[in-house]
Amino acid sequence: MDPKPHLSSMLLRLFTIHRSIIVKKGSFSMLGQSFKFEPVFIQDLSELERDRLQEIAFFHLREKGFSNNLLISKDSPKRELNLRMRLDALYKEKKEKGYHPQVFGIPLSEVIAFDRIYKQKQDALKESRRNCLNLEASVMTFRTQKLNNFFSLSSSLNVSCYNSRGLSSLLENDVNDVKIQRRGGVSVDCLSELDDSHTRLLEALQLSHPFELESKKVTEKSKRLSLNPIFRQVPRVVDKCCRHIETCGLQTVGIFRLGSSKKRVRQLRDDFDQGKDVILDEEQSIHDVAALLKEFLRDMPDPLLPSELYSAFLSTSEIHKGEQISFLQLLIFLLPPCNCDTLYRILQFLNKVASHSEDICGPDNQEICGNKMTAANLATVFGPNLLQREKTTGKDLTPYVTEVEDSAKIILVVQILIENYDLLFTVSPELQQEVLESLIQTDPDVIQYLIRRKHKSHLLN
């Protein structure tokens, strides 16, 4: 088969698309209509755009001389061996108790995968309850109509000696019928089928995670990236802890610094690890929840900011203040989606905690005590958990000495992240333009769809 006709048609199609789409600085033109790029939140980008943004961010950092500080390779045999040894040690205690951890001490992608399974079960349970209620309402409506028809027929026939005892017996039978229908409306088999169908539906609609892709053995070449935004990948334990403290503990003095109950924290940890529906309410100690959040970050096999980027993040502390945000933003764009989304949630939360650090005057001129945790104080507490050098198994003390020397830089970098979290996760019009220009070269068929979606989203906002 001669490939020339096929090649000619491809070139003609590419020429047509390029002619209809004209990308200028900060704007684009399609089919005679001109639109401007607007700054967007990174989570509003499609999976395909976020993947291409990583490549562009890496290119810019290399251009700026950061290539020596970027150690992207994660798959060396030595690294895999060390990671496996650490995971085996973390799993050992849990295996003795008869269950595997679902939250603490496992890779972040696995935590997200377990959370998806939990959500699917919760959604299936809610759906089954909704079905029961709908069934009960339908039966009651039918019985009511049946009784109304009966009374109407009796009235038309001038039935005057209806036995009241018989009526009450009829009503009693109707109620019993409702109970029988309600009890048998959704069987165990139906629940399992509902759960299975829900699972298949969600798998079809949701994007796959790296942890799930391994089991499916999908290669990078054959994987088709989605043209829609990825759902936000934040672990349930992180979101629950943040929400609880934001609701009940923003004025708690010394939060993240004062001690907690080890027994209660251990119980909360075990409940999350077993996949239970953990409810954090007003009776829960704020300090226990704060300690739980710190434990989750501390026990991650790989830190939230990958150790391969440790030197690059620290290097930003020596850059001129006017360029720090730009460099940190590019480094954040290099993160996997689950790390990026979780980091945003934590920084957003810490920024809110810091905003309540000082004493304020209440509506009745009553002084309201602040929590005393400024962005610098929070950076001191969370810095070592977010930024960690890759651990070594030897007895060489050099890495530990270096970490002590780097502690001031870690605190400064994390403080900048907390104070500027909203800017750091915003993609500029210029970077969006570069993403589309790059996609025109490799995926021209998707450009028109992405542009329409961006324009529609802009109109809605």
C-alpha positions as a Python dict, from the first residue, in 0.01 Angstrom:
ca = {
    (1, 'M'): (0, 0, 0),
    (2, 'D'): (139, 337, -105),
    (3, 'P'): (172, 564, 201),
    (4, 'K'): (191, 885, -5),
    (5, 'P'): (-186, 948, -41),
    (6, 'H'): (-232, 895, 332),
    (7, 'L'): (56, 1132, 406),
    (8, 'S'): (-85, 1392, 171),
    (9, 'S'): (-426, 1384, 340),
    (10, 'M'): (-263, 1424, 682),
    (11, 'L'): (-62, 1725, 564),
    (12, 'L'): (-374, 1881, 411),
    (13, 'R'): (-568, 1831, 737),
    (14, 'L'): (-286, 1985, 943),
    (15, 'F'): (-265, 2280, 704),
    (16, 'T'): (-641, 2336, 734),
    (17, 'I'): (-629, 2332, 1115),
    (18, 'H'): (-328, 2562, 1129),
    (19, 'R'): (-496, 2805, 891),
    (20, 'S'): (-816, 2817, 1099),
    (21, 'I'): (-631, 2862, 1430),
    (22, 'I'): (-393, 3154, 1466),
    (23, 'V'): (-216, 3180, 1799),
    (24, 'K'): (-79, 3519, 1895),
    (25, 'K'): (82, 3637, 2214),
    (26, 'G'): (-180, 3603, 2488),
    (27, 'S'): (-464, 3535, 2242),
    (28, 'F'): (-583, 3309, 1963),
    (29, 'S'): (-802, 3335, 1657),
    (30, 'M'): (-1028, 3056, 1531),
    (31, 'L'): (-1262, 3069, 1233),
    (32, 'G'): (-1245, 3448, 1223),
    (33, 'Q'): (-1321, 3493, 1595),
    (34, 'S'): (-1057, 3622, 1835),
    (35, 'F'): (-1034, 3528, 2203),
    (36, 'K'): (-790, 3616, 2478),
    (37, 'F'): (-630, 3373, 2718),
    (38, 'E'): (-716, 3430, 3082),
    (39, 'P'): (-515, 3308, 3384),
    (40, 'V'): (-658, 2974, 3497),
    (41, 'F'): (-619, 2747, 3795),
    (42, 'I'): (-402, 2446, 3708),
    (43, 'Q'): (-677, 2202, 3809),
    (44, 'D'): (-901, 2354, 3540),
    (45, 'L'): (-665, 2230, 3268),
    (46, 'S'): (-733, 1899, 3098),
    (47, 'E'): (-517, 1596, 3171),
    (48, 'L'): (-352, 1633, 2831),
    (49, 'E'): (-273, 2001, 2895),
    (50, 'R'): (-130, 1930, 3239),
    (51, 'D'): (92, 1660, 3094),
    (52, 'R'): (224, 1898, 2829),
    (53, 'L'): (263, 2175, 3088),
    (54, 'Q'): (507, 1952, 3278),
    (55, 'E'): (727, 1927, 2970),
    (56, 'I'): (717, 2300, 2908),
    (57, 'A'): (796, 2379, 3273),
    (58, 'F'): (1095, 2145, 3260),
    (59, 'F'): (1214, 2312, 2939),
    (60, 'H'): (1196, 2661, 3098),
    (61, 'L'): (1379, 2547, 3412),
    (62, 'R'): (1653, 2394, 3202),
    (63, 'E'): (1679, 2719, 3007),
    (64, 'K'): (1717, 2910, 3334),
    (65, 'G'): (2007, 2689, 3441),
    (66, 'F'): (1819, 2461, 3682),
    (67, 'S'): (1906, 2139, 3498),
    (68, 'N'): (2174, 2047, 3752),
    (69, 'N'): (1921, 2062, 4035),
    (70, 'L'): (1652, 1856, 3859),
    (71, 'L'): (1688, 1483, 3919),
    (72, 'I'): (1381, 1353, 3743),
    (73, 'S'): (1467, 982, 3718),
    (74, 'K'): (1289, 782, 3990),
    (75, 'D'): (1327, 427, 3863),
    (76, 'S'): (1684, 335, 3946),
    (77, 'P'): (1725, -18, 4091),
    (78, 'K'): (1882, 121, 4409),
    (79, 'R'): (1587, 357, 4467),
    (80, 'E'): (1335, 80, 4407),
    (81, 'L'): (1515, -147, 4652),
    (82, 'N'): (1531, 118, 4925),
    (83, 'L'): (1164, 206, 4874),
    (84, 'R'): (1062, -160, 4889),
    (85, 'M'): (1258, -211, 5213),
    (86, 'R'): (1090, 91, 5373),
    (87, 'L'): (747, -20, 5264),
    (88, 'D'): (805, -373, 5391),
    (89, 'A'): (898, -235, 5732),
    (90, 'L'): (590, -13, 5738),
    (91, 'Y'): (359, -298, 5634),
    (92, 'K'): (498, -549, 5883),
    (93, 'E'): (314, -415, 6187),
    (94, 'K'): (-13, -388, 5997),
    (95, 'K'): (12, -738, 5850),
    (96, 'E'): (46, -884, 6198),
    (97, 'K'): (-289, -724, 6285),
    (98, 'G'): (-454, -878, 5982),
    (99, 'Y'): (-502, -578, 5751),
    (100, 'H'): (-305, -363, 5512),
    (101, 'P'): (-284, 14, 5559),
    (102, 'Q'): (-495, 221, 5322),
    (103, 'V'): (-366, 567, 5419),
    (104, 'F'): (-50, 587, 5627),
    (105, 'G'): (294, 482, 5510),
    (106, 'I'): (198, 400, 5151),
    (107, 'P'): (254, 593, 4824),
    (108, 'L'): (18, 884, 4765),
    (109, 'S'): (-120, 734, 4442),
    (110, 'E'): (-228, 423, 4638),
    (111, 'V'): (-399, 639, 4901),
    (112, 'I'): (-597, 811, 4625),
    (113, 'A'): (-690, 473, 4473),
    (114, 'F'): (-817, 341, 4810),
    (115, 'D'): (-1016, 662, 4857),
    (116, 'R'): (-1183, 609, 4522),
    (117, 'I'): (-1288, 259, 4626),
    (118, 'Y'): (-1426, 401, 4953),
    (119, 'K'): (-1620, 668, 4761),
    (120, 'Q'): (-1765, 411, 4522),
    (121, 'K'): (-1890, 204, 4816),
    (122, 'Q'): (-2041, 510, 4982),
    (123, 'D'): (-2209, 616, 4658),
    (124, 'A'): (-2348, 265, 4610),
    (125, 'L'): (-2483, 264, 4966),
    (126, 'K'): (-2648, 604, 4917),
    (127, 'E'): (-2800, 485, 4591),
    (128, 'S'): (-2941, 172, 4756),
    (129, 'R'): (-3097, 381, 5033),
    (130, 'R'): (-3240, 619, 4775),
    (131, 'N'): (-3390, 323, 4590),
    (132, 'C'): (-3549, 197, 4914),
    (133, 'L'): (-3703, 536, 4985),
    (134, 'N'): (-3830, 571, 4628),
    (135, 'L'): (-3979, 222, 4646),
    (136, 'E'): (-4149, 299, 4976),
    (137, 'A'): (-4288, 624, 4838),
    (138, 'S'): (-4419, 448, 4527),
    (139, 'V'): (-4591, 175, 4731),
    (140, 'M'): (-4746, 427, 4969),
    (141, 'T'): (-4873, 633, 4674),
    (142, 'F'): (-5023, 321, 4517),
    (143, 'R'): (-5192, 219, 4843),
    (144, 'T'): (-5328, 569, 4895),
    (145, 'Q'): (-5476, 572, 4546),
    (146, 'K'): (-5621, 225, 4607),
    (147, 'L'): (-5792, 337, 4929),
    (148, 'N'): (-5920, 659, 4768),
    (149, 'N'): (-6070, 461, 4483),
    (150, 'F'): (-6228, 221, 4730),
    (151, 'F'): (-6390, 503, 4933),
    (152, 'S'): (-6507, 670, 4614),
    (153, 'L'): (-6667, 347, 4492),
    (154, 'S'): (-6831, 286, 4832),
    (155, 'S'): (-6976, 636, 4836),
    (156, 'S'): (-7119, 602, 4486),
    (157, 'L'): (-7290, 273, 4583),
    (158, 'N'): (-7429, 429, 4905),
    (159, 'V'): (-7259, 173, 5123),
    (160, 'S'): (-7366, 277, 5470),
    (161, 'C'): (-7287, -22, 5682),
    (162, 'Y'): (-6925, -72, 5616),
    (163, 'N'): (-6763, -254, 5905),
    (164, 'S'): (-6512, -19, 6068),
    (165, 'R'): (-6327, -322, 6197),
    (166, 'G'): (-6290, -443, 5840),
    (167, 'L'): (-6152, -106, 5733),
    (168, 'S'): (-5894, -110, 6006),
    (169, 'S'): (-5803, -466, 5907),
    (170, 'L'): (-5758, -350, 5549),
    (171, 'L'): (-5536, -64, 5657),
    (172, 'E'): (-5333, -301, 5874),
    (173, 'N'): (-5288, -538, 5579),
    (174, 'D'): (-5177, -248, 5362),
    (175, 'V'): (-4915, -142, 5615),
    (176, 'N'): (-4790, -500, 5643),
    (177, 'D'): (-4767, -518, 5264),
    (178, 'V'): (-4561, -198, 5263),
    (179, 'K'): (-4326, -343, 5523),
    (180, 'I'): (-4287, -662, 5322),
    (181, 'Q'): (-4219, -465, 5006),
    (182, 'R'): (-3972, -242, 5185),
    (183, 'R'): (-3787, -534, 5337),
    (184, 'G'): (-3762, -720, 5008),
    (185, 'G'): (-3713, -420, 4780),
    (186, 'V'): (-3333, -436, 4771),
    (187, 'S'): (-3171, -770, 4839),
    (188, 'V'): (-2806, -845, 4912),
    (189, 'D'): (-2766, -957, 4552),
    (190, 'C'): (-2908, -628, 4429),
    (191, 'L'): (-2663, -434, 4644),
    (192, 'S'): (-2368, -626, 4505),
    (193, 'E'): (-2491, -575, 4150),
    (194, 'L'): (-2548, -207, 4216),
    (195, 'D'): (-2199, -170, 4358),
    (196, 'D'): (-2050, -348, 4057),
    (197, 'S'): (-2240, -137, 3807),
    (198, 'H'): (-2143, 180, 3992),
    (199, 'T'): (-1780, 70, 3984),
    (200, 'R'): (-1790, 11, 3609),
    (201, 'L'): (-1962, 344, 3552),
    (202, 'L'): (-1709, 539, 3758),
    (203, 'E'): (-1418, 359, 3595),
    (204, 'A'): (-1556, 465, 3258),
    (205, 'L'): (-1601, 828, 3361),
    (206, 'Q'): (-1305, 886, 3593),
    (207, 'L'): (-939, 902, 3499),
    (208, 'S'): (-709, 620, 3598),
    (209, 'H'): (-434, 664, 3855),
    (210, 'P'): (-75, 542, 3828),
    (211, 'F'): (-147, 277, 4092),
    (212, 'E'): (-438, 137, 3888),
    (213, 'L'): (-256, 162, 3558),
    (214, 'E'): (6, -84, 3676),
    (215, 'S'): (-254, -355, 3727),
    (216, 'K'): (-404, -285, 3385),
    (217, 'K'): (-59, -289, 3225),
    (218, 'V'): (-127, 16, 3012),
    (219, 'T'): (183, 149, 2839),
    (220, 'E'): (247, 520, 2806),
    (221, 'K'): (225, 501, 2428),
    (222, 'S'): (-116, 339, 2428),
    (223, 'K'): (-259, 554, 2706),
    (224, 'R'): (-497, 823, 2579),
    (225, 'L'): (-493, 1131, 2798),
    (226, 'S'): (-829, 1288, 2873),
    (227, 'L'): (-937, 1620, 2727),
    (228, 'N'): (-1125, 1704, 3048),
    (229, 'P'): (-990, 1823, 3384),
    (230, 'I'): (-874, 1557, 3629),
    (231, 'F'): (-1089, 1528, 3940),
    (232, 'R'): (-907, 1669, 4239),
    (233, 'Q'): (-682, 1407, 4393),
    (234, 'V'): (-665, 1494, 4763),
    (235, 'P'): (-654, 1213, 5023),
    (236, 'R'): (-967, 1186, 5235),
    (237, 'V'): (-767, 1205, 5559),
    (238, 'V'): (-602, 1532, 5449),
    (239, 'D'): (-927, 1697, 5346),
    (240, 'K'): (-1111, 1583, 5661),
    (241, 'C'): (-836, 1707, 5894),
    (242, 'C'): (-817, 2042, 5716),
    (243, 'R'): (-1194, 2090, 5717),
    (244, 'H'): (-1223, 2002, 6087),
    (245, 'I'): (-953, 2249, 6191),
    (246, 'E'): (-1092, 2520, 5963),
    (247, 'T'): (-1434, 2473, 6123),
    (248, 'C'): (-1343, 2426, 6489),
    (249, 'G'): (-980, 2513, 6551),
    (250, 'L'): (-859, 2828, 6377),
    (251, 'Q'): (-848, 3017, 6707),
    (252, 'T'): (-674, 2734, 6896),
    (253, 'V'): (-355, 2875, 7047),
    (254, 'G'): (-40, 2682, 6960),
    (255, 'I'): (-203, 2449, 6711),
    (256, 'F'): (52, 2204, 6561),
    (257, 'R'): (290, 2285, 6846),
    (258, 'L'): (112, 2161, 7158),
    (259, 'G'): (101, 1790, 7244),
    (260, 'S'): (-176, 1544, 7166),
    (261, 'S'): (-304, 1212, 7297),
    (262, 'K'): (-99, 934, 7136),
    (263, 'K'): (-372, 682, 7211),
    (264, 'R'): (-646, 884, 7041),
    (265, 'V'): (-425, 968, 6743),
    (266, 'R'): (-338, 599, 6705),
    (267, 'Q'): (-708, 509, 6709),
    (268, 'L'): (-787, 768, 6441),
    (269, 'R'): (-497, 643, 6235),
    (270, 'D'): (-612, 281, 6257),
    (271, 'D'): (-969, 377, 6164),
    (272, 'F'): (-853, 553, 5848),
    (273, 'D'): (-618, 266, 5763),
    (274, 'Q'): (-906, 20, 5786),
    (275, 'G'): (-1121, 227, 5551),
    (276, 'K'): (-1378, 320, 5815),
    (277, 'D'): (-1608, 620, 5786),
    (278, 'V'): (-1428, 847, 6032),
    (279, 'I'): (-1635, 1139, 6160),
    (280, 'L'): (-1449, 1436, 6307),
    (281, 'D'): (-1685, 1649, 6517),
    (282, 'E'): (-1668, 1912, 6791),
    (283, 'E'): (-1582, 1651, 7053),
    (284, 'Q'): (-1260, 1560, 6871),
    (285, 'S'): (-948, 1730, 7007),
    (286, 'I'): (-803, 1983, 6762),
    (287, 'H'): (-451, 1888, 6868),
    (288, 'D'): (-520, 1519, 6794),
    (289, 'V'): (-641, 1603, 6443),
    (290, 'A'): (-344, 1835, 6388),
    (291, 'A'): (-105, 1559, 6496),
    (292, 'L'): (-278, 1313, 6261),
    (293, 'L'): (-226, 1545, 5964),
    (294, 'K'): (143, 1584, 6047),
    (295, 'E'): (181, 1206, 6082),
    (296, 'F'): (34, 1148, 5738),
    (297, 'L'): (285, 1382, 5574),
    (298, 'R'): (575, 1254, 5783),
    (299, 'D'): (508, 885, 5709),
    (300, 'M'): (476, 917, 5331),
    (301, 'P'): (737, 689, 5166),
    (302, 'D'): (818, 980, 4933),
    (303, 'P'): (765, 1338, 5052),
    (304, 'L'): (491, 1547, 4897),
    (305, 'L'): (759, 1753, 4722),
    (306, 'P'): (964, 1469, 4566),
    (307, 'S'): (1318, 1435, 4695),
    (308, 'E'): (1444, 1460, 4335),
    (309, 'L'): (1338, 1826, 4343),
    (310, 'Y'): (1483, 1894, 4689),
    (311, 'S'): (1788, 2086, 4563),
    (312, 'A'): (1583, 2277, 4308),
    (313, 'F'): (1333, 2401, 4567),
    (314, 'L'): (1610, 2502, 4804),
    (315, 'S'): (1788, 2691, 4527),
    (316, 'T'): (1492, 2927, 4501),
    (317, 'S'): (1578, 3067, 4844),
    (318, 'E'): (1889, 3227, 4689),
    (319, 'I'): (1706, 3381, 4392),
    (320, 'H'): (1599, 3744, 4380),
    (321, 'K'): (1255, 3789, 4536),
    (322, 'G'): (1108, 3913, 4212),
    (323, 'E'): (1184, 3579, 4042),
    (324, 'Q'): (1115, 3337, 4327),
    (325, 'I'): (745, 3297, 4249),
    (326, 'S'): (814, 3224, 3883),
    (327, 'F'): (1069, 2953, 3962),
    (328, 'L'): (858, 2793, 4234),
    (329, 'Q'): (559, 2794, 4001),
    (330, 'L'): (752, 2602, 3733),
    (331, 'L'): (869, 2349, 3992),
    (332, 'I'): (511, 2295, 4110),
    (333, 'F'): (404, 2236, 3750),
    (334, 'L'): (651, 1945, 3742),
    (335, 'L'): (465, 1761, 4019),
    (336, 'P'): (236, 1463, 3948),
    (337, 'P'): (-133, 1563, 3966),
    (338, 'C'): (-194, 1388, 4301),
    (339, 'N'): (106, 1565, 4460),
    (340, 'C'): (10, 1898, 4304),
    (341, 'D'): (-354, 1882, 4417),
    (342, 'T'): (-268, 1768, 4770),
    (343, 'L'): (-1, 2036, 4805),
    (344, 'Y'): (-251, 2302, 4702),
    (345, 'R'): (-505, 2187, 4964),
    (346, 'I'): (-244, 2189, 5239),
    (347, 'L'): (-100, 2530, 5146),
    (348, 'Q'): (-450, 2675, 5118),
    (349, 'F'): (-528, 2540, 5464),
    (350, 'L'): (-202, 2665, 5620),
    (351, 'N'): (-257, 3010, 5470),
    (352, 'K'): (-598, 3021, 5638),
    (353, 'V'): (-449, 2913, 5972),
    (354, 'A'): (-183, 3186, 5942),
    (355, 'S'): (-452, 3448, 5873),
    (356, 'H'): (-590, 3381, 6226),
    (357, 'S'): (-255, 3404, 6403),
    (358, 'E'): (-297, 3753, 6551),
    (359, 'D'): (-536, 3877, 6816),
    (360, 'I'): (-837, 4067, 6682),
    (361, 'C'): (-1115, 4278, 6827),
    (362, 'G'): (-1455, 4111, 6820),
    (363, 'P'): (-1793, 4270, 6742),
    (364, 'D'): (-1847, 4365, 7109),
    (365, 'N'): (-1495, 4510, 7143),
    (366, 'Q'): (-1398, 4181, 7301),
    (367, 'E'): (-1047, 4064, 7225),
    (368, 'I'): (-1031, 3734, 7035),
    (369, 'C'): (-706, 3552, 7085),
    (370, 'G'): (-518, 3442, 6773),
    (371, 'N'): (-356, 3100, 6732),
    (372, 'K'): (-2, 3253, 6726),
    (373, 'M'): (91, 3035, 6426),
    (374, 'T'): (226, 3272, 6162),
    (375, 'A'): (334, 3154, 5817),
    (376, 'A'): (693, 3137, 5944),
    (377, 'N'): (592, 2924, 6245),
    (378, 'L'): (387, 2691, 6026),
    (379, 'A'): (678, 2663, 5782),
    (380, 'T'): (902, 2562, 6071),
    (381, 'V'): (661, 2282, 6165),
    (382, 'F'): (568, 2157, 5817),
    (383, 'G'): (890, 2232, 5628),
    (384, 'P'): (1075, 1911, 5725),
    (385, 'N'): (767, 1704, 5631),
    (386, 'L'): (719, 1867, 5291),
    (387, 'L'): (1081, 1902, 5183),
    (388, 'Q'): (1309, 1607, 5253),
    (389, 'R'): (1638, 1496, 5106),
    (390, 'E'): (1637, 1137, 4986),
    (391, 'K'): (1715, 914, 5285),
    (392, 'T'): (2031, 705, 5290),
    (393, 'T'): (2081, 369, 5461),
    (394, 'G'): (2448, 413, 5543),
    (395, 'K'): (2606, 548, 5861),
    (396, 'D'): (2744, 859, 5694),
    (397, 'L'): (2637, 1162, 5896),
    (398, 'T'): (2697, 1410, 5612),
    (399, 'P'): (2334, 1413, 5492),
    (400, 'Y'): (2211, 1486, 5843),
    (401, 'V'): (2461, 1772, 5883),
    (402, 'T'): (2349, 1909, 5546),
    (403, 'E'): (1983, 1892, 5649),
    (404, 'V'): (2060, 2100, 5958),
    (405, 'E'): (2238, 2357, 5743),
    (406, 'D'): (1948, 2357, 5497),
    (407, 'S'): (1678, 2401, 5762),
    (408, 'A'): (1674, 2782, 5730),
    (409, 'K'): (1632, 2753, 5352),
    (410, 'I'): (1353, 2496, 5392),
    (411, 'I'): (1162, 2725, 5630),
    (412, 'L'): (1201, 3022, 5394),
    (413, 'V'): (1084, 2828, 5086),
    (414, 'V'): (782, 2675, 5261),
    (415, 'Q'): (690, 3016, 5404),
    (416, 'I'): (687, 3159, 5050),
    (417, 'L'): (469, 2867, 4936),
    (418, 'I'): (217, 2934, 5215),
    (419, 'E'): (199, 3308, 5160),
    (420, 'N'): (166, 3288, 4779),
    (421, 'Y'): (-23, 2962, 4725),
    (422, 'D'): (-291, 3123, 4507),
    (423, 'L'): (-39, 3262, 4257),
    (424, 'L'): (172, 2948, 4243),
    (425, 'F'): (-109, 2729, 4106),
    (426, 'T'): (-227, 2980, 3844),
    (427, 'V'): (-125, 2917, 3483),
    (428, 'S'): (-47, 3238, 3294),
    (429, 'P'): (-187, 3315, 2945),
    (430, 'E'): (167, 3287, 2806),
    (431, 'L'): (211, 2931, 2934),
    (432, 'Q'): (-133, 2832, 2809),
    (433, 'Q'): (-35, 2963, 2469),
    (434, 'E'): (282, 2753, 2473),
    (435, 'V'): (81, 2446, 2567),
    (436, 'L'): (-157, 2492, 2272),
    (437, 'E'): (129, 2564, 2033),
    (438, 'S'): (295, 2243, 2144),
    (439, 'L'): (-27, 2044, 2104),
    (440, 'I'): (-78, 2181, 1752),
    (441, 'Q'): (241, 1998, 1655),
    (442, 'T'): (141, 1664, 1808),
    (443, 'D'): (-238, 1657, 1861),
    (444, 'P'): (-393, 1905, 1616),
    (445, 'D'): (-730, 1729, 1624),
    (446, 'V'): (-794, 1829, 1988),
    (447, 'I'): (-711, 2198, 1959),
    (448, 'Q'): (-1051, 2319, 1850),
    (449, 'Y'): (-1223, 2129, 2132),
    (450, 'L'): (-985, 2268, 2396),
    (451, 'I'): (-1027, 2624, 2267),
    (452, 'R'): (-1407, 2596, 2269),
    (453, 'R'): (-1401, 2460, 2624),
    (454, 'K'): (-1175, 2743, 2741),
    (455, 'H'): (-1396, 3004, 2572),
    (456, 'K'): (-1714, 2850, 2718),
    (457, 'S'): (-1562, 2839, 3067),
    (458, 'H'): (-1455, 3203, 3035),
    (459, 'L'): (-1808, 3308, 2934),
    (460, 'L'): (-1959, 3122, 3231),
    (461, 'N'): (-1724, 3297, 3471),
}
